[in-house]
Amino acid sequence: MSLLSAAVEGWAPGPVTDSAPVAPGPAAAFAALLDRPPPPLADGDPLPPGWHAFTFLERPATADLGEDGHPRDGHFLPPVPHRRRMIAGGRLSVTAPLRVGSTVQRTSSLARCEVKAGRSGDMLLVTVRSEFRADGALLVTEEQDVVYRSQEAGSSPAPAGTGSPAAGGAHAVEVVPDPALLFRFSALTYNAHRIHYDRPYATGVEGHPGLVVHGPLLALLMLEVPRRHAPDRSVTSFAHRLVRPAYAGPPVRATARPDGDRWELSAAAAGAPASATGTVTLAPA
């Protein structure tokens, strides 16, 4: 039995339900981060798809953080020694949008916990499935895939693959992920992972060449393409994979290649292969 398999043997956290009000402030803050005017945010207005990420946040005490800035313990954090965490992708299914001013219930459960062999050793893939409801009606179902490794401080992460070239497309959205933008996104999502704002830690401890662009930011940037370029249509599903890191500095461009109701998406730093790829399905709003 591998080290990771032994570490998670018998680990089976049960479902957790919590609730939160959908406030307009975080959505307005994210729009400002992107240098965009906020969407309509009066009571009853729909949140753009994926923006519920700013409503349901984990807020651990500072004393409960590990040396990497992540919480040392958590309901869906596997008991892996020297744990290193990386968002790998996810899926989103939208039946109806979350609306400003409503109270939404989220029920999260462990959907998968699987040890896989990679080029640099074993890794643990954990999928958490969350269902969001208001007044008993299912609004959104989301699955998030997270990869964990057991990695001693000072060792380097697995080298990123060359990947495939970023896809071109008729529609695009671009941001410049400088340190200030990454810091603001960390603050907005209450994410203290030091790879996003502490360059000496990111390079000297986790072996990255620079500050790492947040995986959820890449996913949200891809979702911005249909939001801006097809405002008369709504997202019914979205799936994405994070295939290689993007780093602070060069502009990151998200593009879409429409094919009817299904759009192929990608996000890549200038001159680099795609860091994220995805597909989105649209329907009349």
C-alpha positions in Angstrom: 0.0 0.0 0.0 1.4 3.4 -0.9 1.9 6.2 1.6 -1.1 8.2 0.3 -3.3 5.1 0.3 -2.4 4.4 3.9 -2.9 8.0 4.9 -6.5 8.1 3.7 -7.5 4.5 4.5 -10.8 4.8 6.4 -11.1 8.5 5.7 -14.8 9.1 4.8 -16.1 12.5 5.8 -19.9 12.8 5.7 -22.0 15.5 4.0 -22.0 19.0 5.4 -24.8 21.6 5.0 -24.4 25.3 5.5 -26.2 28.4 4.3 -25.3 32.0 3.4 -27.0 35.1 2.2 -26.1 36.2 -1.3 -24.8 39.8 -0.8 -24.0 42.2 -3.6 -20.7 43.4 -2.3 -18.4 40.5 -3.3 -19.8 40.5 -6.8 -19.2 44.2 -7.1 -15.6 43.7 -5.8 -14.9 41.0 -8.4 -16.2 43.2 -11.2 -13.9 46.0 -10.0 -10.9 43.5 -9.9 -11.6 42.9 -13.6 -12.0 46.6 -14.4 -15.6 46.0 -15.4 -18.8 47.7 -14.3 -20.7 45.5 -11.9 -23.7 43.5 -13.2 -27.2 44.4 -11.8 -27.0 43.6 -8.1 -30.4 44.6 -6.7 -32.3 42.1 -4.6 -33.6 39.4 -7.0 -30.9 40.0 -9.7 -29.1 36.8 -10.8 -25.4 36.3 -10.0 -23.2 35.5 -13.0 -22.4 31.8 -13.2 -19.5 30.8 -10.9 -19.7 33.9 -8.8 -21.2 32.0 -5.9 -17.5 31.3 -5.1 -17.4 34.6 -3.3 -20.5 33.8 -1.1 -19.4 30.5 0.5 -16.0 31.0 2.0 -14.0 29.1 4.6 -12.7 31.4 7.2 -10.3 29.5 9.5 -8.5 31.2 12.4 -5.0 32.4 11.7 -3.7 29.9 14.3 -5.3 27.1 12.3 -3.2 27.8 9.1 -0.3 25.6 8.1 3.1 27.0 6.9 1.8 27.1 3.3 -1.1 29.3 4.3 -3.8 26.6 3.9 -5.8 25.3 6.9 -4.0 22.5 8.6 -7.3 20.6 9.0 -10.7 20.7 7.4 -13.7 18.5 6.9 -12.8 17.6 3.3 -9.0 18.0 3.6 -7.4 14.5 3.5 -5.0 13.6 6.3 -1.9 13.6 4.0 1.5 14.3 5.5 3.3 17.3 4.1 0.2 18.1 2.1 0.5 20.1 -1.1 -2.8 21.1 -2.8 -3.6 22.0 -6.4 -7.0 22.7 -8.0 -7.3 20.3 -11.0 -10.7 21.4 -12.5 -14.4 21.0 -12.0 -17.9 20.9 -13.4 -20.8 23.2 -13.0 -24.5 22.5 -13.8 -26.9 25.4 -13.6 -30.6 24.9 -13.3 -31.3 28.4 -12.1 -29.1 31.2 -10.9 -28.4 32.2 -7.4 -30.1 35.6 -6.7 -28.9 38.6 -4.8 -30.7 38.9 -1.4 -31.7 35.3 -1.2 -30.4 32.8 1.4 -28.9 29.7 -0.2 -28.2 26.3 1.3 -25.1 24.4 0.2 -24.8 20.6 0.9 -21.3 19.3 0.2 -20.2 15.7 0.1 -17.2 13.6 -0.8 -17.7 12.2 -4.3 -14.3 10.7 -5.0 -11.1 9.9 -3.2 -8.7 8.1 -5.4 -4.9 7.5 -5.5 -3.4 7.8 -8.9 0.2 7.3 -10.2 1.7 10.3 -11.9 5.1 11.0 -13.5 6.5 12.4 -10.3 4.9 9.8 -8.0 1.5 9.1 -6.4 -1.1 11.8 -6.1 -4.5 11.8 -4.4 -7.5 13.1 -6.4 -10.4 14.3 -4.2 -13.7 15.4 -5.7 -16.2 17.4 -3.6 -19.7 17.7 -4.9 -21.9 20.6 -3.7 -25.5 21.3 -4.3 -26.9 24.8 -3.9 -30.6 25.3 -3.1 -33.0 28.1 -2.3 -36.4 27.4 -0.8 -35.8 23.7 -1.4 -35.2 24.1 -5.2 -32.0 22.9 -6.7 -30.2 25.8 -8.4 -26.6 24.8 -9.0 -24.6 21.6 -8.8 -20.8 21.9 -8.7 -18.0 19.4 -8.5 -14.4 20.5 -7.7 -11.4 18.2 -8.3 -8.4 18.8 -6.1 -5.0 17.0 -6.3 -3.0 16.4 -3.2 0.6 15.3 -3.0 2.9 14.5 0.0 5.8 16.9 -0.6 8.5 17.9 1.9 9.3 21.6 2.1 12.0 22.6 -0.3 11.3 20.0 -2.9 10.1 21.0 -6.3 6.7 20.3 -7.8 6.4 18.1 -10.9 7.5 20.0 -14.0 4.5 21.2 -16.0 3.9 19.5 -19.3 4.2 21.4 -22.5 0.5 21.1 -23.1 -1.2 22.1 -26.3 -1.2 25.6 -27.8 -3.9 27.9 -26.7 -6.9 27.8 -28.9 -7.8 30.9 -30.9 -11.4 32.1 -31.1 -13.8 34.7 -32.2 -14.3 36.0 -28.6 -11.7 36.8 -25.9 -11.2 38.4 -22.5 -7.8 39.4 -21.1 -6.4 40.4 -17.8 -2.9 41.1 -16.6 -2.3 39.0 -13.4 0.2 41.3 -11.7 0.9 40.7 -8.0 -1.7 43.3 -6.9 -4.5 41.5 -8.9 -3.5 38.1 -7.4 -3.4 39.6 -3.9 -6.8 41.1 -4.4 -8.3 37.8 -5.6 -6.7 36.0 -2.6 -8.3 38.6 -0.3 -11.7 38.3 -2.1 -11.7 34.5 -1.7 -10.1 34.5 1.8 -7.3 32.3 0.3 -4.1 32.5 2.2 -2.1 30.0 0.1 1.3 31.7 -0.1 2.1 30.7 -3.7 -0.2 33.5 -4.8 1.4 36.4 -3.0 4.6 35.3 -1.3 7.2 35.0 -4.1 10.1 33.8 -1.9 7.8 31.0 -0.6 6.5 30.1 -4.0 9.9 29.9 -5.6 12.0 28.7 -2.7 9.7 26.2 -1.0 7.2 25.0 -3.6 9.6 25.3 -6.6 7.5 27.6 -8.9 9.3 30.2 -11.1 7.0 32.9 -9.8 3.7 33.8 -8.2 0.9 31.4 -9.3 -2.3 32.5 -10.9 -5.3 31.0 -9.0 -7.0 28.1 -10.8 -10.5 29.4 -9.9 -9.5 32.8 -11.4 -8.7 31.1 -14.7 -12.0 29.3 -14.6 -13.9 32.5 -13.9 -12.0 34.3 -16.7 -13.1 31.6 -19.2 -16.7 32.1 -18.0 -16.4 35.8 -18.6 -16.1 35.2 -22.4 -19.8 34.0 -22.9 -21.0 36.5 -20.2 -19.6 39.4 -22.2 -20.0 38.2 -25.7 -23.3 36.4 -25.4 -25.3 38.4 -22.9 -28.6 37.2 -24.3 -27.8 33.6 -23.4 -27.3 31.8 -20.1 -24.8 29.1 -19.0 -26.4 25.7 -18.3 -23.2 23.7 -17.9 -19.4 24.4 -17.6 -16.5 21.9 -17.3 -12.9 22.8 -17.1 -9.4 21.3 -16.5 -6.4 23.1 -15.2 -3.5 21.6 -17.2 -0.5 23.7 -16.3 0.2 26.7 -14.0 0.1 30.3 -15.2 2.4 32.8 -13.5 2.2 36.5 -12.6 3.4 38.9 -15.2 2.3 38.2 -18.8 -1.3 38.9 -19.9 -3.6 35.9 -19.6 -6.2 35.7 -22.4 -9.3 33.5 -22.3 -10.8 32.7 -25.7 -13.8 30.9 -27.0 -14.5 29.0 -30.2 -18.3 28.9 -30.5 -20.0 25.9 -32.1 -23.7 26.4 -31.8 -24.8 26.1 -28.1 -21.4 24.6 -27.2 -18.3 26.7 -26.9 -14.7 25.5 -26.5 -12.8 27.6 -24.0 -9.1 28.1 -23.1 -7.0 30.4 -21.0 -3.3 31.0 -21.6 -0.5 33.4 -20.8 0.9 35.3 -23.7 3.2 33.0 -25.7 2.5 29.9 -23.6 0.4 26.8 -24.0 -3.1 26.8 -22.5 -3.2 26.7 -18.7 -6.9 25.9 -18.6 -9.3 24.4 -21.1 -13.1 24.0 -20.9 -16.4 23.7 -22.5 -19.6 25.7 -21.8 -23.2 25.0 -22.9 -25.5 27.9 -23.5 -29.3 28.4 -23.7 -31.5 31.3 -24.3 -31.7 33.6 -21.2 
